[in-house]
Amino acid sequence: MRLLTAAVTSIALTLGAQAVSAAPIELKFSHVVAENTPKGQMAIKFRDLVAERMGDKVEVKVFPNSQLFGDNKVLEAMLLGDVQMAAPSLSKFQKYTKSLQIFDLPFLFKDMDAVERFQQSEQGQELLNSLRKRGLVGLGYLHNGMKQLSASEPLRVPSDASGKKFRIMTSDVLQAQFEAVDAVPLKKPFSEVFTLLQTKAIDGQENTWSNIYSKKFHEVQPYITESNHGVLDYLVVTSAEFWSGLDEDVRAELKQALDEAIAYGNKISDDKAAEDRQAIIDSGRSEVIEISDAERQQWVDAMKPVWKQFEDEIGADLIEAAAQSNQ
Ligand code: LMR
């Protein structure tokens, strides 16, 4: 009898241990944008690929629209282990590294193809490691698109922006960019932008077509200048502690799913920008202002000195390499 009891206990313990080890690892993916954006869609794709291929080992839970953390808090939360993955805009890493500021330099990239070429270059890939010292791992770049300027009044030339308040992401380069046209930049979280615009606490902001459309900024901003003056892309990040704590095969499978999800997000980003631009025009809520080459040149002349201002922090060689990607 005693033998039987011991055997039953041993089986129960084994089954219990299996049940415990079988619980999938929870991977929380937090972001601030809507689901119908390149980042929103990429996160969903990643969740679904992981569920399909390794659902017994990892469960991805996606939290969009700043539901879990705003971008200004998410990296701290990641280092504390409260969230495992995020894809903040490249403009939101300056507390952790100065090199990624390169992506904020105004008029550095002529289009998204140039951005892609630079990101895939040796220098671009090296930047993925720039957060290692701070306990974060860059897993890949994700596109959103080129930024446009929205405002309560038409902006055609830099003097139109003079004295106006613009919301910016937490980036000193973006601050310098608006100061270069005598505007007043204010660093604010993405989740507050709509209300700030609606209540006219600020006059304008810069963002991509998909962010402007999905967050309805065009409904409270009567003018959008098609300036394409800068890029808004993302870095998909995780914490070194979480990433290195995974079994090697799990890490490899997750990375494979992530690479495919990023490729998907990047593939839809251009179409999304074009569709959302058109949807804004069709809504009749905001006028899209196309500026002439001469007007655009005035913005370039006013903002480009910002490159020199940040050359020491970012590195002249890196800026040169990025500029080369336009060819
Ligand atoms: C912003 O704050 O404007 C963007 O970074 C939001 C986003 O994640 O696209």
Residues whose N, C-alpha, C, O or C-beta is under 5 A from the ligand:
A	BS01	LMR	V32 V33 A87 S89 M169 F190
